[in-house]
Every structure is written in structure tokens, then in C-alpha cells.
Amino acid sequence: MVVIKPFNVEQWMDTYETQCKYNIAETCCDSVSLTDLVSLAGNVETGAENPITSVLAKKRLDYGHIRGSPSLRTNIAKLYESSTLPVSQSQVLITPGAIAANFLVFYTLVHPCDHIICIHPTYQQLYTVPESLGAKVDLWKLKENDNWSADVTELQKLIKDNTKMIILNNPNNPTGATLPFSVLEGVKSLAEKNNITVLCDEVYAPVFHSSKAPPPPSFMSLGYKNTIVTGSLSKAYSLAGIRIGWIASHNEEIVEIIAAARDYNTISVSQLDDAVAAYALSPGVRENLVERNIKLCEANLEVLDAFVNKYAKSVGYVKPVSGTTAFVKFTRSDGEVVDDVRLCEMVMADAGVLFVPGGHCFGTYEGEFRGYVRIGYACGTAALKQGLEKVGEWIESGGIDKCS
Ligand SMILES: Cc1ncc(COP(=O)(O)O)c(C=O)c1O
């Protein structure tokens, strides 16, 4: 039997997401319907047949293309290609979401006795699965006092002779921070020198919305051969319901090894999902979808920021610049940080608002991230406003001081 720690964030969402009135814990940009998707494309005449539903209706529902349709894989390859670095569909594999993409990468490439370095805090899958496969995992800690950035000299000290993989998540869940170009370059040069594979989970790219600095490139664009990037339609593209993700790598040998393992657990993804994903990432649709989501995040972050400023005595954060989440710290009036699980349970019971407890879902030892809460602010603006208003009323009624 596999020995694996519970995936706390997923279990928390499973327990509470159907009970809450205001879900401001979700990490996807507000989801869209097929009708919304088509109207975002903006080129369909009123009354005309919906181009995507008519394609879906006529599809013959066999397995389809084993690795994913050529049109979908080509559209994904285009996300990473530049004039100096071509990327072709043969370097892309389609998976049921990024969660399956990450799992497959680990299942295929991580062995007992390997040493793995993973950025932290991050989505728990990225360090718990390698650990469950018998690898020794060291965490490369992001620094809250440096806008949740990372120090490459610390990474250098973590590298051992048997370091197999460095795992990044850019933009980051839960902090909403971005690893800048200089850090990515530093990781690349250490990985190259020590022959280490880099896995960069980029599910929140390209939702770069609030930094004055230019957005960092995908790790794929740095041109390091042993790079694997994972992504999906769930977060930045508002389409979690189609369960489409991917693995891309410059190293076709890596792609083939992963594809051979994938044969045992995927065959192919749903053809209907594949067709919707190919449409969403097609020219003329993708740009509009991304623009909608960047605007949504900008507007909603203003709402969140106003809330944090209003309650600054008890609520604080490093303002996120990318992605869809903020890591917010709650403090009692006596200066003690609160118990984050208790806080989330109380906010749920008293205000009907769903938050994610940061210590419980992202901490790796007793007390780490105590008092932190992950807020997912890329939901509909009205829901965010209403939810935060309810939390504000709860704070004003002395709620925080009741959390011990
Ligand atoms: C960093 C990260 N990677 C991967 C996933 C999985 O996303 P999906 O399987 O919906 O693509 C999530 C979901 O929250 C995430 O935050």
C-alpha cells in the first residue's frame, strides 16, 4: 500500500466547498461556459451556430489522438516558442489536468534514493508525491521579507551529488509572488552545471497582473534542455471543468520516457475536452480570455487590498503580483497570531465564507504559517466583495479575538 500524507488543501476544499455561501478559497479565474468562451472570441454573428458546440456534437467519440490532438498540442507548443527556440507538438503531452501532469513526471522520473529540491510554500503535491516515492526532499524556502522571492545561494547549498530535480512553481500558489528572471537564470545555471532536471509548474501563467516589472518568461524560454514545464486550462484559462493539462519539454528523450509511463494510466484524454481546450487556446480566443482574467485579477486585487488596508491592525500580507491567490496573516489584538484552522472554521460558520487555512495546508512543521489564510480572489467580483464584507463584519464583532 502506498504511504502518502493527506493532501490537506484538496481535503479542505472537498469538505467545505459545497457548504459555503461565499467561496473565496478557489484558485481558478472565474470559470466560463462554452457560450461565454465563444462570446469572448467576439467573432460569432448573433444567432449563428455556436462553433464549439457544433464541433462537439458531430465528433465521433473514439479515443482520439493518444498524446492529445495535433491542434491542441500545436497551440500549447506556441505558448513556449520563440524565434530562437522552436517548440513543436512532439514536445507536448496532454494530461487530465496539471495535477496528473505533475504526478506523471514524478512517477516516471523520481526514484528512491534521489534527492529533490522543491520551492516552498507551494502546492503540496509538488513535494509530498516525490517523498512518497522514496526520494529525500529538501525545501527551498521563499522569503516573505523579500516579497516571497528566493535566494539562489541557498539553493546552491541544498544541491547534493544525487540531486535529481529542482521543482518550481511560478507564479506561486499560495503567495501570488513571481520568481524574477534573475532567480530563474540562477536556477538554470545551477541545474545546467549539476545536470539536474528542472520541473516548473506554471499553471498560473500568464496571469501576471500587478507588477511594474516585466513578467518573467516561462522556464521553457530559458533554453535549458532538461526543463519540464507543466500547465493547464484550469487557472489562467477559467476551464477547470474540462480537465486538460500538459507536460512540455525541450528534451524529447524525457517526453518519450514520460509518454511510455503515460500509456499505463491515460491512453488519451476526453476528445470533447481536448476540442474545447484547442479552441480556447486558438489565436483570437486565447488572448481575449487571458485579457479578461488579467483585468479580473487587477480589479479584484483592489477589492482585497482595500479590505486588508481597512483591517490593517489585524490583517496583513505581501500584496500579490500574479496568479490568483494571496497569503494573508491574521493577528489578534493582543499580538498573537491566530489558529488558522479555527479561524477558517469560525469564518465559515459565522459568515458563510470559505478560506483555506495556511498553516494546515502549507506548513510542514508545527507552527509554520500559523495564522495565515490563503484567499483565492479571482472569483466573480461581486462574490469577493460580499464575502469580504461578511468577514469585515465578523472582524468588527470581535471574531478574531475569539480564535485561540
Ligand atoms: C500549483 C498547482 N499545480 C497544479 C494544480 C492542479 O491543477 P489542475 O489539475 O486543475 O490543472 C493546482 C491546483 O490548485 C495548483 O495550484
The ligand as a MOL file (V3000), in Angstrom:
LIG
                    3D

  0  0  0     0  0            999 V3000
M  V30 BEGIN CTAB
M  V30 COUNTS 16 16 0 0 0
M  V30 BEGIN ATOM
M  V30 1 C 0.4010 24.8720 -8.4160 0
M  V30 2 C -0.6980 23.9610 -8.8800 0
M  V30 3 N -0.4000 22.9820 -9.7410 0
M  V30 4 C -1.3360 22.1590 -10.1920 0
M  V30 5 C -2.6550 22.2610 -9.7860 0
M  V30 6 C -3.6800 21.3220 -10.3420 0
M  V30 7 O -4.4830 21.9730 -11.3020 0
M  V30 8 P -5.3000 21.2430 -12.4420 0
M  V30 9 O -5.1430 19.7790 -12.2630 0
M  V30 10 O -6.7180 21.6770 -12.2660 0
M  V30 11 O -4.7300 21.6960 -13.7260 0
M  V30 12 C -3.0130 23.2580 -8.8700 0
M  V30 13 C -4.3960 23.3820 -8.3660 0
M  V30 14 O -4.6990 24.1090 -7.4440 0
M  V30 15 C -2.0010 24.1530 -8.4170 0
M  V30 16 O -2.2770 25.1560 -7.5790 0
M  V30 END ATOM
M  V30 BEGIN BOND
M  V30 1 1 1 2
M  V30 2 1 2 3
M  V30 3 2 2 15
M  V30 4 2 3 4
M  V30 5 1 4 5
M  V30 6 1 5 6
M  V30 7 2 5 12
M  V30 8 1 6 7
M  V30 9 1 7 8
M  V30 10 2 8 9
M  V30 11 1 8 10
M  V30 12 1 8 11
M  V30 13 1 12 13
M  V30 14 1 12 15
M  V30 15 2 13 14
M  V30 16 1 15 16
M  V30 END BOND
M  V30 END CTAB
M  END
